[in-house]
Amino acid sequence: MNTERLRAIYPTLTDAELNEADENLRRYFACALQIVREANPGPVDSSERLVTMKERSNSSLNNIPFKHG
């Protein structure tokens, strides 16, 4: 992450605090990415069109299959 972006968000932080915030943000993103990868071990993209929430809630579309997962 660019510390200049963090400085724009938190202009009163010292350089040391900005570096710490940058490190914490990097660890947070790494953790979030690991959680996503563990929750979705298969490929994220799917060539098959998924059913939307609106379509699921529309009672006239009973013939659309619902895929769990």
Buried (B, 14 or more C-beta within 10 A) or exposed (E): EEEEEBBEEEEEBEEEEBEEBBEEEEEEEEEEEEEEEEEEEEEEEEEEEEEEEEEEEEEEEEEEEEEEE
